[in-house]
Amino acid sequence: MFLPYSKQNKPRMKKTIIGSLVGAIIIFMVQFLAWTVIKLHDKSQEYTPKQDSILAYLNTQDLKTGQYLLPTAPPGSSRDEQMKYYTGKEGKAWATLDYHKTYHDTMTMSMIRVFIVNFVIVALLCWILLKIPAPSFGTIFLASLFTAAIVYLNSNYTYHIWYQSPGQKGYIIEYAMQWGITGIWLGWWLRKK
């Protein structure tokens, strides 16, 4: 362990902090480019010219802010009632709905929180990598790509399995870019004497 702080662990802490900071910047910049310039996620944010009428209708329904699966059985339904909803929707339209009663511009705070999360994720990876005696560049690079696979498979792809969410190709490309570039950086930085 390199915690708590000691003189012996100072180089590892420096490597972890700097490695995580630069890695977080890399991931943050790739995320920014993926959503704005490269537009990898347009499939998950499609436009409909009916947006105003849909939102106006939803606003009349007294929904609470939340995520909805339509159709689904009401809470407390018996097993038979749940099965009726499940089998009755075969071949029919269905939707997942993320509904928010009011819009609040949280861009700045969201960006800060995402950057902190990126820093923590890369710090955890650095901690694992620094436990390996003399890891090679290839080991570090592959571990970074494996991190991309873990993140994607456990989040976006698992959600896609259940809800057939669009835009999976964009997420695969984004994660491969994020963690591939971060892996190149960490492969150089963590091996540097």
N, C-alpha and C positions, 0 to 999 in steps of 0.2 A: 504494500500500500504506500502511496505517497502522501496520504493524509494521516495524521496531522503534519503540519509544516515542519521540516527539518532541513539543515544545510545539505544533507545528502540528497534530499528530494527536490531541492531548488531547481536544478536543470529540468527535471521532469515537469514540475509545475509551470516553468517558463514555456517549455515546449507545448504543454497542454493549453495554456492560456493563449499564446500567440497562434498556435495551430487552430484552436477553436474560433478565435476572432476572425482570422483570415478565411477559414472554412465557412463561417456564418455569413461573411460578406459575399463569398462566392455563391453560396446557395441562395441568399437573398436576391442577388443580382440576376441569377438564372430564373428564379421565380418571377421577378419583375418582367424580364424579357419574355418569358413564356406566356404571361397573361396579357402583355401590352404589345410589344413589337412583333414577336413571332406569332402570337395569337394561337397558341396550341390548344386553348380551351374554349374556343368559340362554340364547339358542339355541345358543351355543357351550359351554355348561356344563350340559347337561340332567341331570336327576336320573333314576336308575333304582332302583326298589326292590330290584333284584338286585345292587346294588353290593357288598354284603358277600360274597355267594357268588362274584361275579366276581373280586374282589380275593383272596379265599381261594384260588380256583383258580389265579390268576396267580402267587401266592406259592409254589405247589407246583411251578412250571415252571422254577425256577432261571434266570429271566431276569436279564440284566444291566440296569442303569439305561440307558435309551435310548429311541429312537423306532423303531417297527416298522411296516412295511407288510405287511399280511396279506391274501392270500398273495403271496409273491414267491419267485423262484428263489434257491437258496442261492448264497453267494459262490463264484466260480470256475466257475459253470455255463457250459456251452457256449451259443452263440447259439441252437441248436435247443432246448435245455432251457429257456432264457429265454422263447422264443416259445411253448413248450408251456404255461408258467405264464400267460403273457399271454393267449393265446387261450382257455385252459381256464377262466378266471375270468369270462368273459362271462356276464352274467345271474345270477351267484352273489353271495353275500354277501362283503364285504371290509371291512377296517377299517384305520385308522391308530391306533397305540397309543403313547401317551407313558407309559412305565413308570418308576417310581421305587421302588427297594427300600425306602427309608425316607423318612418325612416329617420335614422340619426347618422350623420356623417362621423364615422369612427375611424377614418383612414389613418390618421396619425397614430392613434393608440394601437390600432390593429398592426400597423407596420412595426411599431416598437415591440409588441408582444411576439410577432412572428420572428423578428430578429433574435430576441432572447431565446425563443424555442430552438431556432437554428443553432445558436451558440451552445445550448445545453446538449443538443443531439450530437454535435461534433465533439464536444468535450467528453461525452460518454464513449464515443468511438475512440478518441485519443487515449482515454484511460485504458480501454481494452487493448489497443495496439501497443501501448507502452508496457504492458504486462508480458508481451512476447519478447523473449530474448533475441535481440538483434534481428528484427523483422526486415525482410527484403522489400525493395520498392514494389515488386510484384505482389507480395503478400498484403501490403498496405493498400495498394490499388484494388486488388480483388476484394478485400474486406470492405472497402468503400462501396464497390458495386454490389456486394452482397447486402450491405445496408440499404441500398436503393431497392433491391428486390424485397427485403423484409418490409420496408416502409410501404411500398406499393401493394404487395400481396396482402398485408394485414389491414390495409385501410381501403384504398380506392377499389382494388379488385374484389375484396370480400363484399363491399357494399354493392359492386356491380353484379356479383353473383345473385344477390337477392333482388335488386331493384333495376337491373339492366340499365344502369346509368350510362349515358353517352360520353364520348370523348376519352375513352381509355387509352387510345394511341397517344394522345397528347400527354397524359400523365406518365406513360412509359418513357417517352422521349425526354420529358422534363426531368424525371428522376435520374435517368441515365446520364444526362448532361450535368445535373447538380453534383451527383456523387462521383461521376467520372472525373470531372475537373477537380473536385475536392480531393479525390484519391491521388491525383497527380501531385497536387500541392502537398498533401500530407506525406506522400511517399518521398518527396524531396525533403520536406521540413523535419519530419520525425527521424530521418536517418542522418541528418546533418549533424556533424560533430560540433 
